[in-house]
Amino acid sequence: MRKRIVSLFGMLAFGGLLVPTAQAAVTDSAPGGFALAETAHIAASRDRVYAALIQPSRWWSSSHSFSGNAANFTLDAHAGGCWCEALPNGGSAEHLTVVYVSPGETLRLRGALGPFQSFAVDGVLTWTLKDSGQGTDVTLTYLVGGYMKGGFDGISKAADGVLGEQVNRLQHYIETGSPDPHP
């Protein structure tokens, strides 16, 4: 199973590299975890960005889902709410749990995204929205810690590519109505 998950992250990272991000970086990596940050300037108000952000089924990539269809995502943007995914045959996956909501400003979630669920790790994913000129600066940070055999260095770069792609898809969706920058 580990080999399949690492291969999946490898493919995801490669896909993420095809979509340029405004600013993306693994800001720290250590044997016990990593931190990454993704930023973009979106030509829309904070309220409009937030309204789109809490509808991941409209902009998240289907190739980065368990079901193969991002339309299966839901996000209950209230403390204790779930970023969940419906799976075939009545199955489901909890990707993240909402822990802090300040509409139009901050959305914070906890959990191990996607393939990280198979490891003894936890993460904190925070979206921050700030007015900037005629739009909104959006920053996503993801801090992951725990135990992963072999450490986090390689997989942190793959996660950075994947999340960078999602930030770009969010930006493209808000600015054009389509999440795919390469139709």
HUSULJO-V809728 format. One record per residue. N is the residue number from 1. PSI is psi in degrees with one decimal (* if undefined). Layout:
n->N psi->PSI
n->N psi->PSI
//
This chain:
n->1 psi->-41.9
n->2 psi->-43.3
n->3 psi->-43.2
n->4 psi->-41.8
n->5 psi->-45.1
n->6 psi->-39.8
n->7 psi->-39.8
n->8 psi->-46.1
n->9 psi->-36.7
n->10 psi->-45.2
n->11 psi->-40.4
n->12 psi->-41.6
n->13 psi->-42.8
n->14 psi->-45.0
n->15 psi->-40.1
n->16 psi->-30.4
n->17 psi->-19.0
n->18 psi->-14.0
n->19 psi->110.3
n->20 psi->142.3
n->21 psi->151.9
n->22 psi->-53.2
n->23 psi->126.6
n->24 psi->143.0
n->25 psi->143.1
n->26 psi->113.6
n->27 psi->-16.5
n->28 psi->142.6
n->29 psi->131.9
n->30 psi->168.7
n->31 psi->-26.6
n->32 psi->5.0
n->33 psi->-172.3
n->34 psi->165.3
n->35 psi->140.9
n->36 psi->158.8
n->37 psi->139.7
n->38 psi->134.4
n->39 psi->151.6
n->40 psi->149.6
n->41 psi->124.9
n->42 psi->130.0
n->43 psi->71.2
n->44 psi->161.9
n->45 psi->159.3
n->46 psi->-40.5
n->47 psi->-41.4
n->48 psi->-40.6
n->49 psi->-45.7
n->50 psi->-42.6
n->51 psi->-39.1
n->52 psi->-41.7
n->53 psi->-41.2
n->54 psi->11.9
n->55 psi->65.1
n->56 psi->-20.9
n->57 psi->-19.0
n->58 psi->-20.1
n->59 psi->-20.5
n->60 psi->148.5
n->61 psi->128.8
n->62 psi->-29.0
n->63 psi->-9.7
n->64 psi->44.9
n->65 psi->159.7
n->66 psi->-34.7
n->67 psi->-15.5
n->68 psi->9.5
n->69 psi->107.8
n->70 psi->-19.4
n->71 psi->-15.0
n->72 psi->-0.8
n->73 psi->142.7
n->74 psi->152.1
n->75 psi->115.2
n->76 psi->99.0
n->77 psi->60.3
n->78 psi->149.3
n->79 psi->130.3
n->80 psi->-7.9
n->81 psi->167.9
n->82 psi->136.0
n->83 psi->100.0
n->84 psi->167.0
n->85 psi->128.8
n->86 psi->135.5
n->87 psi->162.3
n->88 psi->157.1
n->89 psi->31.0
n->90 psi->8.2
n->91 psi->170.5
n->92 psi->161.1
n->93 psi->134.0
n->94 psi->113.2
n->95 psi->-47.4
n->96 psi->155.7
n->97 psi->132.6
n->98 psi->129.4
n->99 psi->-17.6
n->100 psi->131.2
n->101 psi->124.1
n->102 psi->90.8
n->103 psi->132.6
n->104 psi->-3.7
n->105 psi->-56.2
n->106 psi->138.0
n->107 psi->119.1
n->108 psi->135.0
n->109 psi->154.5
n->110 psi->145.6
n->111 psi->176.4
n->112 psi->108.4
n->113 psi->139.8
n->114 psi->-121.9
n->115 psi->-21.3
n->116 psi->-20.2
n->117 psi->-23.1
n->118 psi->-4.7
n->119 psi->165.5
n->120 psi->66.3
n->121 psi->162.1
n->122 psi->159.2
n->123 psi->162.3
n->124 psi->118.7
n->125 psi->122.4
n->126 psi->129.5
n->127 psi->129.1
n->128 psi->132.3
n->129 psi->129.9
n->130 psi->138.6
n->131 psi->141.0
n->132 psi->109.7
n->133 psi->-126.6
n->134 psi->20.6
n->135 psi->-150.6
n->136 psi->131.5
n->137 psi->125.4
n->138 psi->129.0
n->139 psi->129.2
n->140 psi->128.2
n->141 psi->144.3
n->142 psi->117.0
n->143 psi->123.8
n->144 psi->134.5
n->145 psi->158.5
n->146 psi->-151.9
n->147 psi->130.9
n->148 psi->117.4
n->149 psi->128.1
n->150 psi->-6.0
n->151 psi->-174.1
n->152 psi->-4.7
n->153 psi->-57.1
n->154 psi->-44.4
n->155 psi->-25.1
n->156 psi->-37.6
n->157 psi->-38.3
n->158 psi->-44.1
n->159 psi->-38.7
n->160 psi->-43.4
n->161 psi->-43.3
n->162 psi->-48.2
n->163 psi->-32.5
n->164 psi->-40.6
n->165 psi->-41.6
n->166 psi->-38.9
n->167 psi->-42.2
n->168 psi->-39.7
n->169 psi->-41.1
n->170 psi->-48.8
n->171 psi->-48.1
n->172 psi->-40.9
n->173 psi->-46.7
n->174 psi->-41.3
n->175 psi->-24.0
n->176 psi->-15.8
n->177 psi->-6.3
n->178 psi->133.8
n->179 psi->-16.0
n->180 psi->109.7
n->181 psi->-11.6
n->182 psi->70.4
n->183 psi->*
//
